[in-house]
Amino acid sequence: MTHPHVTYLGPAYPDSTDPTTMRELHSRVSDGIQVDLLWSERKGQTWVAVTDSKRGESFSVLVREDERPLDVFHHPYAYAALRGVDTGAASVHLDPDPALAA
C-alpha cells in the first residue's frame, strides 16, 4: 500500500539507538519512593533506579554479575551504601544507558 502524501525520511533511529532496547522488569512505589528494575537488552545490563519524589532525590545501582537482581531491587539503599553511591543526590533523569537519552 502506498500513501502519496507521506514522504519517507529514513529510519526513526538511524544510529540504532532504538529506545525499546530497555525493559522495565519490575517496579514498586511506597511512600513516594519509586523503585524500578531495568534491563538494557543492547548492553545486557540490569540496574535498579530509585526516585524519592518527596525529597527530590534519585540514584541508580548497577546489578553486578554475581548479584541477584531482585535482591538489589528489594534492598537498593543497602547496595548503594556498599558501593558508596550518593543516595541524597538531587533528582535528575536517570539514564544509565546513553542510547536511551532522547
Phi and psi in radians as a Rosetta constraint file:
Dihedral C 1 N 2 CA 2 C 2 CIRCULARHARMONIC -1.986 0.35
Dihedral N 2 CA 2 C 2 N 3 CIRCULARHARMONIC 2.599 0.35
Dihedral C 2 N 3 CA 3 C 3 CIRCULARHARMONIC -2.153 0.35
Dihedral N 3 CA 3 C 3 N 4 CIRCULARHARMONIC 1.803 0.35
Dihedral C 3 N 4 CA 4 C 4 CIRCULARHARMONIC -1.099 0.35
Dihedral N 4 CA 4 C 4 N 5 CIRCULARHARMONIC -0.383 0.35
Dihedral C 4 N 5 CA 5 C 5 CIRCULARHARMONIC -1.538 0.35
Dihedral N 5 CA 5 C 5 N 6 CIRCULARHARMONIC -0.027 0.35
Dihedral C 5 N 6 CA 6 C 6 CIRCULARHARMONIC -1.831 0.35
Dihedral N 6 CA 6 C 6 N 7 CIRCULARHARMONIC 2.252 0.35
Dihedral C 6 N 7 CA 7 C 7 CIRCULARHARMONIC -1.874 0.35
Dihedral N 7 CA 7 C 7 N 8 CIRCULARHARMONIC 2.145 0.35
Dihedral C 7 N 8 CA 8 C 8 CIRCULARHARMONIC -1.314 0.35
Dihedral N 8 CA 8 C 8 N 9 CIRCULARHARMONIC 2.163 0.35
Dihedral C 8 N 9 CA 9 C 9 CIRCULARHARMONIC -1.861 0.35
Dihedral N 9 CA 9 C 9 N 10 CIRCULARHARMONIC 0.025 0.35
Dihedral C 9 N 10 CA 10 C 10 CIRCULARHARMONIC 1.940 0.35
Dihedral N 10 CA 10 C 10 N 11 CIRCULARHARMONIC -3.119 0.35
Dihedral C 10 N 11 CA 11 C 11 CIRCULARHARMONIC -1.145 0.35
Dihedral N 11 CA 11 C 11 N 12 CIRCULARHARMONIC 2.614 0.35
Dihedral C 11 N 12 CA 12 C 12 CIRCULARHARMONIC -1.126 0.35
Dihedral N 12 CA 12 C 12 N 13 CIRCULARHARMONIC -0.560 0.35
Dihedral C 12 N 13 CA 13 C 13 CIRCULARHARMONIC -2.224 0.35
Dihedral N 13 CA 13 C 13 N 14 CIRCULARHARMONIC 1.354 0.35
Dihedral C 13 N 14 CA 14 C 14 CIRCULARHARMONIC -1.103 0.35
Dihedral N 14 CA 14 C 14 N 15 CIRCULARHARMONIC -0.414 0.35
Dihedral C 14 N 15 CA 15 C 15 CIRCULARHARMONIC -1.678 0.35
Dihedral N 15 CA 15 C 15 N 16 CIRCULARHARMONIC 0.318 0.35
Dihedral C 15 N 16 CA 16 C 16 CIRCULARHARMONIC 1.077 0.35
Dihedral N 16 CA 16 C 16 N 17 CIRCULARHARMONIC 0.543 0.35
Dihedral C 16 N 17 CA 17 C 17 CIRCULARHARMONIC -1.797 0.35
Dihedral N 17 CA 17 C 17 N 18 CIRCULARHARMONIC 0.905 0.35
Dihedral C 17 N 18 CA 18 C 18 CIRCULARHARMONIC -1.084 0.35
Dihedral N 18 CA 18 C 18 N 19 CIRCULARHARMONIC 2.049 0.35
Dihedral C 18 N 19 CA 19 C 19 CIRCULARHARMONIC -1.164 0.35
Dihedral N 19 CA 19 C 19 N 20 CIRCULARHARMONIC -0.199 0.35
Dihedral C 19 N 20 CA 20 C 20 CIRCULARHARMONIC -1.305 0.35
Dihedral N 20 CA 20 C 20 N 21 CIRCULARHARMONIC -0.004 0.35
Dihedral C 20 N 21 CA 21 C 21 CIRCULARHARMONIC -1.319 0.35
Dihedral N 21 CA 21 C 21 N 22 CIRCULARHARMONIC -0.128 0.35
Dihedral C 21 N 22 CA 22 C 22 CIRCULARHARMONIC -1.756 0.35
Dihedral N 22 CA 22 C 22 N 23 CIRCULARHARMONIC 2.343 0.35
Dihedral C 22 N 23 CA 23 C 23 CIRCULARHARMONIC -2.155 0.35
Dihedral N 23 CA 23 C 23 N 24 CIRCULARHARMONIC 2.405 0.35
Dihedral C 23 N 24 CA 24 C 24 CIRCULARHARMONIC -1.569 0.35
Dihedral N 24 CA 24 C 24 N 25 CIRCULARHARMONIC 2.038 0.35
Dihedral C 24 N 25 CA 25 C 25 CIRCULARHARMONIC -1.558 0.35
Dihedral N 25 CA 25 C 25 N 26 CIRCULARHARMONIC -0.546 0.35
Dihedral C 25 N 26 CA 26 C 26 CIRCULARHARMONIC -2.847 0.35
Dihedral N 26 CA 26 C 26 N 27 CIRCULARHARMONIC 2.659 0.35
Dihedral C 26 N 27 CA 27 C 27 CIRCULARHARMONIC -2.663 0.35
Dihedral N 27 CA 27 C 27 N 28 CIRCULARHARMONIC 2.762 0.35
Dihedral C 27 N 28 CA 28 C 28 CIRCULARHARMONIC -2.693 0.35
Dihedral N 28 CA 28 C 28 N 29 CIRCULARHARMONIC 2.695 0.35
Dihedral C 28 N 29 CA 29 C 29 CIRCULARHARMONIC -2.353 0.35
Dihedral N 29 CA 29 C 29 N 30 CIRCULARHARMONIC 2.332 0.35
Dihedral C 29 N 30 CA 30 C 30 CIRCULARHARMONIC -2.610 0.35
Dihedral N 30 CA 30 C 30 N 31 CIRCULARHARMONIC 2.171 0.35
Dihedral C 30 N 31 CA 31 C 31 CIRCULARHARMONIC 0.900 0.35
Dihedral N 31 CA 31 C 31 N 32 CIRCULARHARMONIC 0.706 0.35
Dihedral C 31 N 32 CA 32 C 32 CIRCULARHARMONIC 1.453 0.35
Dihedral N 32 CA 32 C 32 N 33 CIRCULARHARMONIC 0.070 0.35
Dihedral C 32 N 33 CA 33 C 33 CIRCULARHARMONIC -1.841 0.35
Dihedral N 33 CA 33 C 33 N 34 CIRCULARHARMONIC 2.033 0.35
Dihedral C 33 N 34 CA 34 C 34 CIRCULARHARMONIC -1.691 0.35
Dihedral N 34 CA 34 C 34 N 35 CIRCULARHARMONIC 2.215 0.35
Dihedral C 34 N 35 CA 35 C 35 CIRCULARHARMONIC -2.139 0.35
Dihedral N 35 CA 35 C 35 N 36 CIRCULARHARMONIC 2.185 0.35
Dihedral C 35 N 36 CA 36 C 36 CIRCULARHARMONIC -2.152 0.35
Dihedral N 36 CA 36 C 36 N 37 CIRCULARHARMONIC 2.338 0.35
Dihedral C 36 N 37 CA 37 C 37 CIRCULARHARMONIC -1.726 0.35
Dihedral N 37 CA 37 C 37 N 38 CIRCULARHARMONIC 2.040 0.35
Dihedral C 37 N 38 CA 38 C 38 CIRCULARHARMONIC -2.108 0.35
Dihedral N 38 CA 38 C 38 N 39 CIRCULARHARMONIC 2.605 0.35
Dihedral C 38 N 39 CA 39 C 39 CIRCULARHARMONIC -2.342 0.35
Dihedral N 39 CA 39 C 39 N 40 CIRCULARHARMONIC 2.261 0.35
Dihedral C 39 N 40 CA 40 C 40 CIRCULARHARMONIC -1.678 0.35
Dihedral N 40 CA 40 C 40 N 41 CIRCULARHARMONIC 1.909 0.35
Dihedral C 40 N 41 CA 41 C 41 CIRCULARHARMONIC -1.080 0.35
Dihedral N 41 CA 41 C 41 N 42 CIRCULARHARMONIC -0.711 0.35
Dihedral C 41 N 42 CA 42 C 42 CIRCULARHARMONIC -1.128 0.35
Dihedral N 42 CA 42 C 42 N 43 CIRCULARHARMONIC -0.747 0.35
Dihedral C 42 N 43 CA 43 C 43 CIRCULARHARMONIC -1.632 0.35
Dihedral N 43 CA 43 C 43 N 44 CIRCULARHARMONIC -0.274 0.35
Dihedral C 43 N 44 CA 44 C 44 CIRCULARHARMONIC 1.208 0.35
Dihedral N 44 CA 44 C 44 N 45 CIRCULARHARMONIC 0.489 0.35
Dihedral C 44 N 45 CA 45 C 45 CIRCULARHARMONIC -1.983 0.35
Dihedral N 45 CA 45 C 45 N 46 CIRCULARHARMONIC 2.624 0.35
Dihedral C 45 N 46 CA 46 C 46 CIRCULARHARMONIC -2.125 0.35
Dihedral N 46 CA 46 C 46 N 47 CIRCULARHARMONIC 2.472 0.35
Dihedral C 46 N 47 CA 47 C 47 CIRCULARHARMONIC -2.584 0.35
Dihedral N 47 CA 47 C 47 N 48 CIRCULARHARMONIC 2.884 0.35
Dihedral C 47 N 48 CA 48 C 48 CIRCULARHARMONIC -2.038 0.35
Dihedral N 48 CA 48 C 48 N 49 CIRCULARHARMONIC 2.228 0.35
Dihedral C 48 N 49 CA 49 C 49 CIRCULARHARMONIC -1.927 0.35
Dihedral N 49 CA 49 C 49 N 50 CIRCULARHARMONIC 2.311 0.35
Dihedral C 49 N 50 CA 50 C 50 CIRCULARHARMONIC -2.153 0.35
Dihedral N 50 CA 50 C 50 N 51 CIRCULARHARMONIC 2.278 0.35
Dihedral C 50 N 51 CA 51 C 51 CIRCULARHARMONIC -2.265 0.35
Dihedral N 51 CA 51 C 51 N 52 CIRCULARHARMONIC 2.157 0.35
Dihedral C 51 N 52 CA 52 C 52 CIRCULARHARMONIC -1.785 0.35
Dihedral N 52 CA 52 C 52 N 53 CIRCULARHARMONIC 1.778 0.35
Dihedral C 52 N 53 CA 53 C 53 CIRCULARHARMONIC -1.233 0.35
Dihedral N 53 CA 53 C 53 N 54 CIRCULARHARMONIC -0.439 0.35
Dihedral C 53 N 54 CA 54 C 54 CIRCULARHARMONIC -1.246 0.35
Dihedral N 54 CA 54 C 54 N 55 CIRCULARHARMONIC -0.656 0.35
Dihedral C 54 N 55 CA 55 C 55 CIRCULARHARMONIC -1.747 0.35
Dihedral N 55 CA 55 C 55 N 56 CIRCULARHARMONIC -0.166 0.35
Dihedral C 55 N 56 CA 56 C 56 CIRCULARHARMONIC 1.201 0.35
Dihedral N 56 CA 56 C 56 N 57 CIRCULARHARMONIC 0.622 0.35
Dihedral C 56 N 57 CA 57 C 57 CIRCULARHARMONIC -2.140 0.35
Dihedral N 57 CA 57 C 57 N 58 CIRCULARHARMONIC 2.673 0.35
Dihedral C 57 N 58 CA 58 C 58 CIRCULARHARMONIC -2.714 0.35
Dihedral N 58 CA 58 C 58 N 59 CIRCULARHARMONIC 2.760 0.35
Dihedral C 58 N 59 CA 59 C 59 CIRCULARHARMONIC -2.803 0.35
Dihedral N 59 CA 59 C 59 N 60 CIRCULARHARMONIC 2.929 0.35
Dihedral C 59 N 60 CA 60 C 60 CIRCULARHARMONIC -2.419 0.35
Dihedral N 60 CA 60 C 60 N 61 CIRCULARHARMONIC 2.663 0.35
Dihedral C 60 N 61 CA 61 C 61 CIRCULARHARMONIC -2.282 0.35
Dihedral N 61 CA 61 C 61 N 62 CIRCULARHARMONIC 2.151 0.35
Dihedral C 61 N 62 CA 62 C 62 CIRCULARHARMONIC -1.310 0.35
Dihedral N 62 CA 62 C 62 N 63 CIRCULARHARMONIC 2.346 0.35
Dihedral C 62 N 63 CA 63 C 63 CIRCULARHARMONIC -1.471 0.35
Dihedral N 63 CA 63 C 63 N 64 CIRCULARHARMONIC 2.136 0.35
Dihedral C 63 N 64 CA 64 C 64 CIRCULARHARMONIC -1.406 0.35
Dihedral N 64 CA 64 C 64 N 65 CIRCULARHARMONIC 2.841 0.35
Dihedral C 64 N 65 CA 65 C 65 CIRCULARHARMONIC -0.991 0.35
Dihedral N 65 CA 65 C 65 N 66 CIRCULARHARMONIC -0.621 0.35
Dihedral C 65 N 66 CA 66 C 66 CIRCULARHARMONIC -1.570 0.35
Dihedral N 66 CA 66 C 66 N 67 CIRCULARHARMONIC 0.177 0.35
Dihedral C 66 N 67 CA 67 C 67 CIRCULARHARMONIC -1.967 0.35
Dihedral N 67 CA 67 C 67 N 68 CIRCULARHARMONIC 2.678 0.35
Dihedral C 67 N 68 CA 68 C 68 CIRCULARHARMONIC -1.579 0.35
Dihedral N 68 CA 68 C 68 N 69 CIRCULARHARMONIC 2.147 0.35
Dihedral C 68 N 69 CA 69 C 69 CIRCULARHARMONIC -0.946 0.35
Dihedral N 69 CA 69 C 69 N 70 CIRCULARHARMONIC -0.685 0.35
Dihedral C 69 N 70 CA 70 C 70 CIRCULARHARMONIC -1.215 0.35
Dihedral N 70 CA 70 C 70 N 71 CIRCULARHARMONIC -0.482 0.35
Dihedral C 70 N 71 CA 71 C 71 CIRCULARHARMONIC -1.131 0.35
Dihedral N 71 CA 71 C 71 N 72 CIRCULARHARMONIC -0.786 0.35
Dihedral C 71 N 72 CA 72 C 72 CIRCULARHARMONIC -1.149 0.35
Dihedral N 72 CA 72 C 72 N 73 CIRCULARHARMONIC -0.690 0.35
Dihedral C 72 N 73 CA 73 C 73 CIRCULARHARMONIC -1.069 0.35
Dihedral N 73 CA 73 C 73 N 74 CIRCULARHARMONIC -0.763 0.35
Dihedral C 73 N 74 CA 74 C 74 CIRCULARHARMONIC -1.393 0.35
Dihedral N 74 CA 74 C 74 N 75 CIRCULARHARMONIC -0.337 0.35
Dihedral C 74 N 75 CA 75 C 75 CIRCULARHARMONIC -2.347 0.35
Dihedral N 75 CA 75 C 75 N 76 CIRCULARHARMONIC 0.937 0.35
Dihedral C 75 N 76 CA 76 C 76 CIRCULARHARMONIC -1.118 0.35
Dihedral N 76 CA 76 C 76 N 77 CIRCULARHARMONIC -0.591 0.35
Dihedral C 76 N 77 CA 77 C 77 CIRCULARHARMONIC -1.195 0.35
Dihedral N 77 CA 77 C 77 N 78 CIRCULARHARMONIC -0.628 0.35
Dihedral C 77 N 78 CA 78 C 78 CIRCULARHARMONIC -1.165 0.35
Dihedral N 78 CA 78 C 78 N 79 CIRCULARHARMONIC -0.777 0.35
Dihedral C 78 N 79 CA 79 C 79 CIRCULARHARMONIC -1.174 0.35
Dihedral N 79 CA 79 C 79 N 80 CIRCULARHARMONIC -0.638 0.35
Dihedral C 79 N 80 CA 80 C 80 CIRCULARHARMONIC -1.113 0.35
Dihedral N 80 CA 80 C 80 N 81 CIRCULARHARMONIC -0.728 0.35
Dihedral C 80 N 81 CA 81 C 81 CIRCULARHARMONIC -1.114 0.35
Dihedral N 81 CA 81 C 81 N 82 CIRCULARHARMONIC -0.711 0.35
Dihedral C 81 N 82 CA 82 C 82 CIRCULARHARMONIC -1.059 0.35
Dihedral N 82 CA 82 C 82 N 83 CIRCULARHARMONIC -0.546 0.35
Dihedral C 82 N 83 CA 83 C 83 CIRCULARHARMONIC -1.758 0.35
Dihedral N 83 CA 83 C 83 N 84 CIRCULARHARMONIC -0.008 0.35
Dihedral C 83 N 84 CA 84 C 84 CIRCULARHARMONIC 1.285 0.35
Dihedral N 84 CA 84 C 84 N 85 CIRCULARHARMONIC 0.452 0.35
Dihedral C 84 N 85 CA 85 C 85 CIRCULARHARMONIC -1.337 0.35
Dihedral N 85 CA 85 C 85 N 86 CIRCULARHARMONIC 2.332 0.35
Dihedral C 85 N 86 CA 86 C 86 CIRCULARHARMONIC -1.313 0.35
Dihedral N 86 CA 86 C 86 N 87 CIRCULARHARMONIC 1.855 0.35
Dihedral C 86 N 87 CA 87 C 87 CIRCULARHARMONIC -1.473 0.35
Dihedral N 87 CA 87 C 87 N 88 CIRCULARHARMONIC -0.070 0.35
Dihedral C 87 N 88 CA 88 C 88 CIRCULARHARMONIC -1.830 0.35
Dihedral N 88 CA 88 C 88 N 89 CIRCULARHARMONIC 0.341 0.35
Dihedral C 88 N 89 CA 89 C 89 CIRCULARHARMONIC -1.239 0.35
Dihedral N 89 CA 89 C 89 N 90 CIRCULARHARMONIC 2.526 0.35
Dihedral C 89 N 90 CA 90 C 90 CIRCULARHARMONIC -1.028 0.35
Dihedral N 90 CA 90 C 90 N 91 CIRCULARHARMONIC 2.476 0.35
Dihedral C 90 N 91 CA 91 C 91 CIRCULARHARMONIC -1.121 0.35
Dihedral N 91 CA 91 C 91 N 92 CIRCULARHARMONIC 2.241 0.35
Dihedral C 91 N 92 CA 92 C 92 CIRCULARHARMONIC -2.399 0.35
Dihedral N 92 CA 92 C 92 N 93 CIRCULARHARMONIC 2.939 0.35
Dihedral C 92 N 93 CA 93 C 93 CIRCULARHARMONIC -1.116 0.35
Dihedral N 93 CA 93 C 93 N 94 CIRCULARHARMONIC 2.049 0.35
Dihedral C 93 N 94 CA 94 C 94 CIRCULARHARMONIC -1.405 0.35
Dihedral N 94 CA 94 C 94 N 95 CIRCULARHARMONIC 2.043 0.35
Dihedral C 94 N 95 CA 95 C 95 CIRCULARHARMONIC -2.590 0.35
Dihedral N 95 CA 95 C 95 N 96 CIRCULARHARMONIC 1.376 0.35
Dihedral C 95 N 96 CA 96 C 96 CIRCULARHARMONIC -1.151 0.35
Dihedral N 96 CA 96 C 96 N 97 CIRCULARHARMONIC -0.258 0.35
Dihedral C 96 N 97 CA 97 C 97 CIRCULARHARMONIC -1.873 0.35
Dihedral N 97 CA 97 C 97 N 98 CIRCULARHARMONIC 1.782 0.35
Dihedral C 97 N 98 CA 98 C 98 CIRCULARHARMONIC -0.993 0.35
Dihedral N 98 CA 98 C 98 N 99 CIRCULARHARMONIC -0.426 0.35
Dihedral C 98 N 99 CA 99 C 99 CIRCULARHARMONIC -1.174 0.35
Dihedral N 99 CA 99 C 99 N 100 CIRCULARHARMONIC -0.288 0.35
Dihedral C 99 N 100 CA 100 C 100 CIRCULARHARMONIC -1.552 0.35
Dihedral N 100 CA 100 C 100 N 101 CIRCULARHARMONIC -0.192 0.35
Dihedral C 100 N 101 CA 101 C 101 CIRCULARHARMONIC -1.312 0.35
Dihedral N 101 CA 101 C 101 N 102 CIRCULARHARMONIC 1.989 0.35
